[in-house]
Amino acid sequence: MTQPNQAGPRRIGQVRDFPIDTHMHTAFSHDSNVLLELYAAQAADLGIREIAITDHVDFLPGSPGYRYFDYDVRRRVMVDAAARWAGKVAIRHGVEITYESRYHDEIGEYMRAHPFDYAIGSVHAVADSPYARGRIETFASGKTVAEAVAPYFAEVERAIRSGFFDTVGHLDQCKRWLLPWFKPSDFATIPEAYEPLLNALVESGTALEVNSSGLRYPEHETYPGPWVVARFRQLGGERVTVGSDAHLPSSFAFGLEEAAEIVAAAGFDRLSLERAVDRGDLVLPDRFLRTS
């Protein structure tokens, strides 16, 4: 268990001396223009030994990320970058798939035809989602927090049980969209809503991602929060990872120190990447593993 910070709240920033950042977006994503080389250079400077590049692939026709990049072109870029940075930073060819159950078959076909080192499955506020900017006020008004999260959580559970992904991304990111109606603390009042998701993770062997991007936003909480990670461990969860979900250089590795402290406090001593691969090089640094 990590020691409490005796000096009071510290300024959140980019982690140093760390095994991996498993979630970031480059110019191969519709919502980023960061070059892969910049992330690699940052990783080398910060002492982050491995990065997984997880650009978006969406399946809703007309959406900004719809089949956004050419797989073969991107794969060549990844292979070339991995060769250039060998011995300094390991670069993994990853992907973040927007999971929508209506496109389950298409997603499965795509994943079988396009191998990746690492795959995140995430639920996003696509154009016709109840969480989309022009629809969420009508959807959320008058609902309880349990009712407001229900469609999102149901789709997240389907993503987990699909078996397509190494990890599920930002398990309860709907906290961000629902903030005008519900505070992050309100989510702790509905632990029963999280149980099906956590049980699905345990049963499928899918890793839980502790996504630090929420620390950059007004909710100031990871996706999911510490109590959810602790409950995952209690239920028998064995695989957990952390990712910054960076779309900008300033967001790379941001908040991963705090995310790793949450992971360590829950009883995990290492991170995961590929499903069912136990890698000794992803053990958390000693500073997270001190006992009180």
Residue frames relative to the residue before (quaternion, step in Angstrom):
aa qw qx qy qz dx dy dz
M 1.0000 0.0000 0.0000 0.0000 0.00 0.00 0.00
T 0.4486 -0.6925 0.4918 0.2781 3.58 -0.93 0.84
Q 0.5147 -0.6310 0.4900 0.3110 3.52 -1.19 0.63
P 0.5157 -0.6068 0.4842 0.3625 3.61 -1.10 0.54
N 0.5097 -0.6390 0.4796 0.3192 3.54 -1.15 0.58
Q 0.2895 -0.8102 0.4886 0.1450 3.58 -0.21 1.29
A 0.6703 0.5156 -0.2981 0.4427 3.59 1.15 -0.51
G 0.5975 -0.5596 0.3751 0.4348 3.60 1.22 0.08
P 0.7674 -0.3644 0.2457 0.4669 3.57 -1.29 -0.02
R 0.1968 -0.7790 0.5839 0.1164 3.56 -0.91 0.86
R 0.5793 -0.5772 0.4502 0.3586 3.50 -1.27 0.37
I 0.3672 -0.7332 0.5316 0.2121 3.56 -0.76 1.05
G 0.1037 0.7985 -0.5851 0.0961 3.56 -0.92 0.87
Q 0.7294 -0.3812 0.3145 0.4729 3.54 -1.23 -0.53
V 0.4537 -0.6897 0.4960 0.2693 3.54 -0.94 0.90
R 0.1728 -0.7500 0.6272 0.1195 3.56 -1.28 0.50
D 0.8267 0.1825 -0.1446 0.5121 3.55 -1.26 0.48
F 0.4213 0.7024 -0.4333 0.3760 3.54 0.59 1.21
P 0.5756 -0.6411 0.3720 0.3453 3.61 -1.00 0.71
I 0.8384 -0.1006 0.1718 0.5074 3.59 0.71 -1.02
D 0.1289 -0.6877 0.6975 0.1548 3.50 -1.39 0.40
T 0.2124 -0.8498 0.4776 0.0685 3.57 -0.46 1.23
H 0.7737 0.3149 -0.1588 0.5263 3.63 1.17 0.03
M 0.3453 0.7130 -0.5522 0.2597 3.58 -0.48 1.23
H 0.2942 -0.7677 0.5576 0.1143 3.52 -1.25 0.62
T 0.2027 -0.7765 0.5916 0.0772 3.52 -1.03 0.93
A 0.7506 -0.3658 0.2891 0.4683 3.56 -1.29 -0.29
F 0.5563 0.5656 -0.4130 0.4473 3.60 1.24 0.05
S 0.6178 0.4611 -0.3546 0.5291 3.59 1.32 0.14
H 0.5687 -0.6303 0.4120 0.3311 3.57 -1.09 0.69
D 0.7610 0.3778 -0.1879 0.4929 3.59 1.17 -0.53
S 0.6945 0.3704 -0.2896 0.5446 3.59 1.15 0.60
N 0.1413 -0.7778 0.6016 0.1147 3.57 -1.20 0.49
V 0.3791 0.7405 -0.4714 0.2928 3.58 1.23 0.44
L 0.3729 -0.7137 0.5479 0.2267 3.55 -0.96 0.88
L 0.6006 -0.5861 0.4173 0.3487 3.54 -1.05 0.82
E 0.6277 0.5679 -0.3382 0.4112 3.58 0.96 -0.85
L 0.6364 0.5361 -0.3357 0.4414 3.58 1.05 -0.70
Y 0.6421 0.4995 -0.3276 0.4805 3.57 0.96 -0.79
A 0.6486 0.5217 -0.3248 0.4490 3.58 0.92 -0.87
A 0.6556 0.5062 -0.3075 0.4684 3.58 0.97 -0.85
Q 0.6387 0.5125 -0.3266 0.4720 3.58 1.01 -0.77
A 0.6410 0.5315 -0.3239 0.4491 3.56 0.94 -0.88
A 0.6560 0.5075 -0.3120 0.4634 3.57 0.91 -0.89
D 0.6688 0.5059 -0.2954 0.4577 3.58 0.95 -0.87
L 0.7382 0.4244 -0.2254 0.4735 3.59 0.99 -0.84
G 0.4629 -0.6871 0.4446 0.3405 3.57 1.23 -0.22
I 0.4072 0.6605 -0.5093 0.3721 3.56 1.06 0.82
R 0.3539 -0.8243 0.4101 0.1648 3.52 -0.36 1.28
E 0.8106 0.1288 -0.0278 0.5705 3.59 1.13 -0.53
I 0.0478 -0.7796 0.6234 0.0347 3.57 -1.11 0.68
A 0.2024 -0.7418 0.6261 0.1298 3.55 -1.15 0.71
I 0.2474 -0.7666 0.5804 0.1196 3.56 -0.67 1.15
T 0.0203 -0.8478 0.5247 -0.0748 3.57 -0.39 1.25
D 0.0089 -0.8360 0.5479 -0.0291 3.57 0.52 1.16
H 0.6037 -0.6166 0.3993 0.3096 3.52 -1.23 0.69
V 0.0206 0.7150 -0.6968 -0.0530 3.50 -1.32 0.57
D 0.0868 -0.7898 0.6071 0.0094 3.57 -0.75 1.13
F 0.3074 -0.7795 0.5263 0.1448 3.56 -1.19 0.56
L 0.5260 0.6013 -0.4260 0.4246 3.59 1.25 0.04
P 0.4003 -0.7221 0.5002 0.2611 3.64 -0.48 1.10
G 0.7781 0.3105 -0.2575 0.4815 3.52 -0.95 0.94
S 0.5566 0.5856 -0.4094 0.4237 3.60 1.20 -0.22
P 0.6434 -0.5658 0.3412 0.3866 3.63 -1.08 0.62
G 0.7591 0.3781 -0.2107 0.4863 3.58 1.05 -0.69
Y 0.3255 0.7784 -0.4902 0.2186 3.58 1.23 0.26
R 0.8233 -0.1966 0.0891 0.5250 3.59 -0.59 1.24
Y 0.0788 0.9002 -0.4280 0.0149 3.53 1.16 0.80
F 0.8159 0.2231 -0.1183 0.5201 3.59 0.80 -0.89
D 0.4941 -0.6034 0.5344 0.3259 3.50 -1.33 0.40
Y 0.4529 -0.7304 0.4378 0.2640 3.57 -0.47 1.20
D 0.6974 0.4875 -0.2950 0.4347 3.59 0.77 -0.99
V 0.6346 0.5183 -0.3329 0.4666 3.59 0.98 -0.78
R 0.6831 0.4856 -0.2902 0.4618 3.57 0.84 -0.99
R 0.6278 0.5405 -0.3402 0.4451 3.58 0.97 -0.79
R 0.6525 0.5058 -0.3221 0.4634 3.60 0.95 -0.82
V 0.6251 0.5294 -0.3337 0.4664 3.58 1.00 -0.79
M 0.6626 0.5120 -0.3035 0.4547 3.57 0.94 -0.88
V 0.6637 0.5053 -0.3049 0.4597 3.55 0.90 -0.92
D 0.6606 0.5039 -0.3061 0.4647 3.58 0.94 -0.88
A 0.6657 0.4964 -0.3062 0.4654 3.59 0.95 -0.87
A 0.6349 0.5353 -0.3302 0.4488 3.56 0.98 -0.82
A 0.6491 0.5081 -0.3163 0.4696 3.58 1.03 -0.75
R 0.6678 0.5120 -0.3043 0.4464 3.59 0.95 -0.86
W 0.7672 0.3653 -0.1870 0.4930 3.58 0.98 -0.82
A 0.3345 0.7616 -0.4963 0.2485 3.60 1.25 0.13
G 0.7787 0.2882 -0.2467 0.4997 3.55 -0.92 0.95
K 0.7209 0.3616 -0.2353 0.5423 3.58 1.27 -0.25
V 0.7785 -0.0815 0.1057 0.6133 3.55 0.81 -1.08
A 0.3023 -0.7240 0.5889 0.1939 3.58 -0.89 0.93
I 0.1535 -0.7953 0.5845 0.0489 3.58 -0.85 1.03
R 0.1570 -0.8035 0.5726 0.0445 3.56 -0.72 1.15
H 0.3940 -0.7148 0.5403 0.2047 3.52 -1.03 0.95
G 0.0802 0.8327 -0.5368 0.1100 3.55 -0.02 1.33
V 0.1936 -0.7544 0.6132 0.1320 3.54 -1.36 -0.08
E 0.1741 -0.7253 0.6475 0.1561 3.54 -1.29 0.46
I 0.1691 -0.7974 0.5771 0.0494 3.52 -0.49 1.26
T 0.3252 -0.6886 0.6064 0.2289 3.56 -0.97 0.84
Y 0.2059 -0.8061 0.5451 0.1030 3.54 -0.40 1.24
E 0.0773 0.7348 -0.6710 0.0614 3.52 -1.00 1.00
S 0.4698 -0.7202 0.4275 0.2789 3.56 -0.60 1.12
R 0.5993 0.5671 -0.3743 0.4232 3.60 1.10 -0.53
Y 0.7312 0.3502 -0.2218 0.5417 3.59 1.23 -0.40
H 0.1968 0.8314 -0.5008 0.1386 3.57 1.22 0.46
D 0.6963 0.4763 -0.2907 0.4514 3.60 0.77 -0.96
E 0.6548 0.5094 -0.3137 0.4620 3.59 0.97 -0.86
I 0.6373 0.5206 -0.3276 0.4642 3.58 1.01 -0.79
G 0.6528 0.5184 -0.3125 0.4555 3.57 0.94 -0.86
E 0.6468 0.5116 -0.3153 0.4695 3.56 0.96 -0.84
Y 0.6504 0.5189 -0.3156 0.4562 3.56 0.96 -0.88
M 0.6802 0.4947 -0.2994 0.4504 3.58 0.87 -0.93
R 0.6548 0.5036 -0.3210 0.4632 3.59 1.00 -0.72
A 0.7166 0.4498 -0.2505 0.4706 3.59 1.05 -0.72
H 0.7701 0.2925 -0.1347 0.5507 3.59 1.20 -0.48
P 0.1608 -0.8243 0.5352 0.0907 3.62 0.03 1.21
F 0.0922 -0.7712 0.6292 0.0288 3.52 -1.12 0.84
D 0.5596 -0.5829 0.4627 0.3646 3.55 -1.24 0.41
Y 0.8029 0.0274 0.0823 0.5898 3.55 1.08 -0.80
A 0.0554 -0.8213 0.5676 -0.0105 3.58 -0.84 0.96
I 0.1719 -0.7504 0.6343 0.0705 3.52 -0.94 1.06
G 0.1499 -0.7500 0.6346 0.1111 3.55 -1.06 0.77
S 0.0159 0.8206 -0.5668 0.0708 3.57 -0.67 1.10
V 0.3093 -0.7029 0.6033 0.2149 3.52 -1.29 0.45
H 0.0804 -0.8075 0.5843 -0.0063 3.56 -0.79 1.08
A 0.5479 -0.5996 0.4706 0.3446 3.55 -1.30 0.31
V 0.0822 -0.8198 0.5667 0.0100 3.57 0.27 1.27
A 0.7705 -0.4432 0.2070 0.4087 3.54 -1.27 0.45
D 0.7855 0.2983 -0.1750 0.5133 3.61 0.90 -0.79
S 0.3815 0.7153 -0.4861 0.3264 3.58 1.25 0.42
P 0.5489 -0.5947 0.4526 0.3744 3.62 -1.10 0.47
Y 0.6682 0.5002 -0.2910 0.4676 3.58 1.25 -0.38
A 0.4293 0.6979 -0.4690 0.3295 3.61 1.24 0.01
R 0.6837 -0.5497 0.2999 0.3747 3.53 -1.10 0.79
G 0.7501 0.4119 -0.2353 0.4608 3.60 0.85 -0.85
R 0.7229 0.4464 -0.2265 0.4763 3.58 1.29 -0.16
I 0.5882 0.6555 -0.3649 0.3020 3.57 1.11 -0.65
E 0.6114 0.5591 -0.3769 0.4142 3.62 0.96 -0.67
T 0.6648 0.4855 -0.2982 0.4831 3.58 0.89 -0.88
F 0.6647 0.5143 -0.2997 0.4515 3.57 1.01 -0.85
A 0.7649 0.4285 -0.2191 0.4281 3.60 0.74 -1.05
S 0.5819 0.6246 -0.3792 0.3570 3.57 1.04 -0.69
G 0.8370 0.1973 -0.1715 0.4808 3.54 -0.88 1.04
K 0.5947 0.5782 -0.3670 0.4211 3.60 1.24 -0.08
T 0.4718 -0.5894 0.5589 0.3429 3.53 -1.32 0.31
V 0.6451 -0.5095 0.3679 0.4347 3.58 -1.20 0.29
A 0.6262 0.5375 -0.3472 0.4455 3.62 0.99 -0.71
E 0.6650 0.4893 -0.3005 0.4775 3.57 0.97 -0.83
A 0.6687 0.5271 -0.3034 0.4277 3.58 0.99 -0.82
V 0.7195 0.4282 -0.2593 0.4813 3.60 1.04 -0.66
A 0.4783 0.7397 -0.4142 0.2290 3.58 1.17 -0.53
P 0.6942 0.4564 -0.3265 0.4507 3.68 0.72 -0.84
Y 0.6418 0.5233 -0.3237 0.4576 3.58 1.00 -0.80
F 0.6946 0.4777 -0.2877 0.4545 3.58 0.78 -1.00
A 0.6212 0.5403 -0.3510 0.4461 3.59 1.01 -0.71
E 0.6818 0.4709 -0.2944 0.4762 3.59 0.95 -0.81
V 0.6031 0.5417 -0.3560 0.4649 3.59 1.07 -0.67
E 0.6519 0.5059 -0.3273 0.4604 3.58 0.92 -0.83
R 0.6343 0.5167 -0.3353 0.4672 3.60 1.00 -0.74
A 0.6227 0.5374 -0.3384 0.4571 3.59 1.02 -0.76
I 0.6539 0.5119 -0.3121 0.4615 3.57 0.92 -0.90
R 0.7436 0.4357 -0.2295 0.4523 3.55 0.79 -1.05
S 0.4777 0.6662 -0.4428 0.3632 3.59 1.25 -0.11
G 0.3375 -0.7581 0.4905 0.2662 3.58 1.09 -0.69
F 0.4932 0.6959 -0.4100 0.3231 3.59 1.25 0.06
F 0.8018 0.3867 -0.1169 0.4403 3.56 1.03 -0.85
D 0.5112 -0.6209 0.5059 0.3120 3.54 -1.26 0.55
T 0.7990 0.0031 0.0304 0.6006 3.56 1.06 -0.75
V 0.3631 -0.6707 0.5866 0.2725 3.53 -1.30 0.29
G 0.3580 -0.7695 0.4949 0.1864 3.56 -0.81 1.02
H 0.8751 -0.0535 0.0279 0.4801 3.54 -1.26 0.70
L 0.2285 -0.8615 0.4404 0.1083 3.52 0.62 1.32
D 0.8204 0.1162 -0.0421 0.5583 3.60 0.92 -0.86
Q 0.0959 0.8343 -0.5331 0.1027 3.56 0.90 0.93
C 0.5017 0.6499 -0.4320 0.3731 3.60 1.18 -0.29
K 0.4639 0.6582 -0.4472 0.3893 3.62 1.24 -0.20
R 0.6423 0.5366 -0.3280 0.4382 3.57 1.01 -0.81
W 0.7212 0.4541 -0.2555 0.4565 3.56 0.80 -0.99
L 0.7245 0.4415 -0.2344 0.4745 3.58 1.10 -0.71
L 0.3595 0.7849 -0.4577 0.2128 3.59 1.26 -0.02
P 0.6397 0.5193 -0.3766 0.4235 3.67 0.84 -0.60
W 0.7423 0.3920 -0.2137 0.4996 3.59 1.16 -0.53
F 0.8069 0.1213 -0.0341 0.5771 3.58 1.09 -0.71
K 0.3835 -0.7003 0.5583 0.2254 3.56 -1.07 0.83
P 0.6419 -0.5128 0.3801 0.4249 3.61 -1.17 0.39
S 0.6259 0.5481 -0.3495 0.4309 3.60 1.02 -0.70
D 0.5749 0.5928 -0.3842 0.4128 3.61 1.14 -0.46
F 0.6172 0.5674 -0.3482 0.4193 3.57 1.11 -0.65
A 0.6193 0.5488 -0.3442 0.4437 3.58 1.16 -0.53
T 0.6064 0.5567 -0.3552 0.4431 3.59 1.25 -0.19
I 0.7310 0.3686 -0.2315 0.5255 3.61 1.26 -0.10
P 0.0330 0.8362 -0.5468 0.0244 3.62 0.72 0.97
E 0.6024 0.5843 -0.3606 0.4070 3.58 1.10 -0.64
A 0.6109 0.5503 -0.3573 0.4432 3.61 1.17 -0.48
Y 0.6687 0.5019 -0.2913 0.4648 3.58 1.16 -0.61
E 0.5504 0.6733 -0.3904 0.3022 3.59 1.07 -0.68
P 0.6649 0.4894 -0.3424 0.4486 3.67 0.81 -0.78
L 0.6389 0.5234 -0.3295 0.4575 3.60 1.04 -0.71
L 0.6931 0.4754 -0.2816 0.4630 3.55 0.85 -0.97
N 0.6396 0.5084 -0.3282 0.4740 3.58 1.01 -0.72
A 0.6274 0.5277 -0.3373 0.4627 3.59 1.04 -0.72
L 0.6282 0.5274 -0.3296 0.4676 3.58 1.03 -0.77
V 0.6713 0.4986 -0.2970 0.4611 3.56 0.88 -0.96
E 0.6999 0.4900 -0.2765 0.4400 3.57 0.81 -1.00
S 0.7405 0.4122 -0.2252 0.4806 3.58 1.03 -0.75
G 0.4343 -0.6994 0.4624 0.3291 3.59 1.21 -0.36
T 0.4151 0.7033 -0.4694 0.3356 3.57 1.26 0.31
A 0.4566 -0.6962 0.4831 0.2709 3.57 -0.98 0.84
L 0.3699 -0.6735 0.5928 0.2411 3.52 -1.27 0.58
E 0.2454 -0.7564 0.5887 0.1449 3.56 -0.79 1.00
V 0.1842 -0.7089 0.6675 0.1341 3.54 -1.06 0.85
N 0.1317 -0.8293 0.5431 0.0012 3.51 -0.12 1.40
S 0.2930 -0.8155 0.4812 0.1326 3.56 -0.51 1.21
S 0.4376 0.7316 -0.4560 0.2556 3.62 1.19 -0.12
G 0.5831 0.5963 -0.3798 0.4003 3.60 1.11 -0.54
L 0.5856 0.5816 -0.3677 0.4286 3.58 1.21 -0.43
R 0.6514 0.4976 -0.3143 0.4788 3.59 1.25 -0.29
Y 0.6986 0.4558 -0.2413 0.4959 3.57 1.29 -0.23
P 0.7309 -0.4728 0.2575 0.4194 3.60 -1.20 0.35
E 0.6181 0.5586 -0.3713 0.4100 3.62 1.06 -0.49
H 0.1904 -0.8398 0.4932 0.1238 3.61 1.30 -0.39
E 0.6137 0.4949 -0.3689 0.4923 3.57 0.88 0.94
T 0.5047 -0.6359 0.4886 0.3197 3.54 -1.09 0.70
Y 0.3381 -0.6826 0.6004 0.2434 3.53 -1.38 0.27
P 0.5075 -0.4251 -0.7134 0.2299 1.59 -0.66 2.42
G 0.6543 -0.5157 0.3871 0.3951 3.55 -1.37 0.04
P 0.7539 -0.4374 0.2552 0.4186 3.58 -1.30 0.28
W 0.6662 0.5186 -0.3345 0.4189 3.60 0.86 -0.83
V 0.6234 0.5324 -0.3425 0.4590 3.60 1.12 -0.61
V 0.6377 0.5170 -0.3241 0.4701 3.58 0.99 -0.84
A 0.6450 0.5155 -0.3197 0.4648 3.58 0.98 -0.84
R 0.6608 0.5025 -0.3098 0.4635 3.59 0.95 -0.82
F 0.5950 0.5622 -0.3495 0.4559 3.58 1.06 -0.74
R 0.6592 0.4986 -0.3004 0.4760 3.57 0.95 -0.88
Q 0.6428 0.5341 -0.3204 0.4459 3.59 0.96 -0.87
L 0.6935 0.4833 -0.2656 0.4637 3.56 1.06 -0.78
G 0.6412 -0.5433 0.3180 0.4389 3.58 1.28 -0.08
G 0.3388 0.7515 -0.4995 0.2664 3.57 1.22 0.30
E 0.1665 -0.8207 0.5443 0.0495 3.55 -0.88 0.98
R 0.7742 0.3187 -0.1622 0.5222 3.59 1.11 -0.54
V 0.0836 0.7822 -0.6073 0.1107 3.54 -0.82 1.07
T 0.0585 -0.7905 0.6091 0.0251 3.54 -1.13 0.65
V 0.2626 -0.7466 0.5862 0.1732 3.57 -1.27 0.23
G 0.0373 0.8007 -0.5959 0.0478 3.55 -1.07 0.74
S 0.4469 -0.7139 0.4811 0.2433 3.55 -1.06 0.79
D 0.2515 -0.7780 0.5298 0.2252 3.60 1.20 -0.48
A 0.1842 0.8301 -0.5039 0.1517 3.56 1.03 0.84
H 0.0855 -0.7537 0.6497 0.0506 3.51 -1.17 0.83
L 0.7300 0.2903 -0.1709 0.5947 3.56 1.39 -0.13
P 0.6236 -0.5501 0.3822 0.4030 3.62 -1.09 0.50
S 0.6607 0.5256 -0.3123 0.4356 3.59 0.98 -0.79
S 0.6772 0.4860 -0.2862 0.4726 3.59 1.21 -0.41
F 0.4788 0.6787 -0.4393 0.3422 3.58 1.21 -0.28
A 0.8569 0.0458 -0.0824 0.5068 3.58 -0.88 1.06
F 0.4123 0.7262 -0.4614 0.2996 3.58 1.26 0.19
G 0.8415 0.1811 -0.1491 0.4866 3.56 -0.89 0.99
L 0.4619 0.6997 -0.4533 0.3026 3.61 1.17 0.02
E 0.5433 0.5841 -0.4085 0.4437 3.61 1.17 -0.42
E 0.6897 0.4728 -0.2706 0.4770 3.56 0.89 -0.97
A 0.6350 0.5236 -0.3299 0.4623 3.58 1.00 -0.79
A 0.6690 0.4934 -0.3023 0.4664 3.60 0.96 -0.84
E 0.6073 0.5384 -0.3569 0.4624 3.59 1.07 -0.61
I 0.6240 0.5266 -0.3283 0.4748 3.58 1.05 -0.76
V 0.6497 0.5205 -0.3032 0.4636 3.56 0.95 -0.94
A 0.6872 0.4818 -0.2842 0.4636 3.59 0.86 -0.96
A 0.6476 0.5254 -0.3219 0.4482 3.59 0.97 -0.82
A 0.6529 0.5080 -0.3061 0.4712 3.59 1.16 -0.59
G 0.6219 -0.5842 0.3257 0.4073 3.59 1.27 -0.18
F 0.5247 0.6060 -0.4279 0.4175 3.59 1.24 0.26
D 0.2068 -0.7937 0.5597 0.1184 3.56 -1.04 0.73
R 0.7784 0.2170 -0.1282 0.5749 3.58 1.28 -0.02
L 0.4175 -0.6750 0.5556 0.2478 3.51 -1.37 0.33
S 0.3050 -0.7419 0.5690 0.1811 3.54 -1.30 0.25
L 0.1513 -0.7354 0.6438 0.1476 3.53 -1.31 0.29
E 0.8170 0.1573 -0.0935 0.5468 3.60 -0.11 -1.19
R 0.5906 -0.5914 0.4229 0.3501 3.54 -1.11 0.72
A 0.8761 0.0860 -0.0829 0.4670 3.52 -1.09 0.90
V 0.5684 0.5339 -0.4204 0.4638 3.60 1.13 0.56
D 0.1838 -0.7953 0.5731 0.0726 3.57 -0.53 1.21
R 0.0306 -0.8394 0.5408 -0.0439 3.57 -0.24 1.29
G 0.4121 -0.7390 0.4862 0.2182 3.53 -0.66 1.11
D 0.6418 0.5489 -0.3352 0.4177 3.59 1.13 -0.53
L 0.6575 0.4844 -0.3224 0.4787 3.60 1.25 0.00
V 0.3145 0.7245 -0.5321 0.3052 3.57 1.19 0.54
L 0.5124 -0.6510 0.4621 0.3164 3.56 -0.98 0.83
P 0.5748 -0.5862 0.4359 0.3688 3.60 -1.07 0.64
D 0.6789 -0.5405 0.3247 0.3763 3.56 -1.18 0.67
R 0.6033 0.5951 -0.3756 0.3752 3.61 1.01 -0.66
F 0.6747 0.4764 -0.2969 0.4792 3.58 1.18 -0.45
L 0.7241 0.4782 -0.2238 0.4438 3.56 1.19 -0.50
R 0.3668 0.7278 -0.4967 0.2984 3.59 1.21 0.29
T 0.2806 -0.7470 0.5732 0.1866 3.57 -1.00 0.70
S 0.4753 -0.6811 0.4818 0.2796 3.53 -1.14 0.72
